[in-house]
Amino acid sequence: QITLKESGPMLVKPTQTLTLTCTFSGFSLSTTGVGVGWIRQPPGKALEWLALIRWDDDKRYSPSLKSRLTITKGTSKNQVVLTMTSMDPVDTATYYCAHLIAASPNFDYWGQGSLVTVSS
Amino acid sequence: QSVLTQPPSVSGAPGQRVTISCTGGSSNIGAGYDVHWYQQLPGTAPQLLIYVNNNRPSGVPDRFSGSKSGTSASLAISGLQAEDEADYYCQSYDSSLSGVVFGGGTKLTVL
């Protein structure tokens, strides 16, 4: 059974760096063909893909946010970390991590999401 | 502005059939990349509904079906039920962006 859970601050100040951790179980990030992705959703708005990391450590980023994002495998084998610099109130959103099927990229299991508010 | 275009809303009466379109371009759906659909019930995380154009994960009723042709894809829901009221998103891969793209989402209202 695959599960994922996001953790991190609920509130960050403008210009600060956001660090979110995805802790997962039920799969290994060293298994060929899998990965973890990050997707966010501002309140009342659509889903927006942010980044993904594959089993082979290949990393992809949304072109519009690439300069601000870093995705890495965590120090623990069952974690993936996303950092986003220069946070702004428009970055207020629910941030989801999800299990990636890399062959035809889609997300078959999602975390519950973590609401991050950017405000001074 | 989303790379994949969906109608903002659709509606139908219980028992009816509705379709939701997802229009892309030559660097995503038209390039042969697969389309996937997600259902997001109010206040919950999205769930995979259709993968690789027309496949249903275990547990998804066969009332839900997907298709793809050219630069577009469609999600069809037959025998509408009140519990189908949700937001639906299409998703694909874009070679120009080298990444995942989502549609803008469609809100389904069951009248």
Interface residues (C-beta under 8 A of the other chain):
Chain A: G37 I39 A46 L47 E48 W49 L52 R60 Y61 S62 P63 Y96 I101 S104 P105 N106 F107 D108 Y109 W110 G111 Q112 G113
Chain B: S2 Y33 D34 H36 Y38 Q40 A45 P46 Q47 L48 Y51 V52 P57 Y89 Q91 Y93 L97 S98 G99 V100 V101 F102 G103 G104 G105
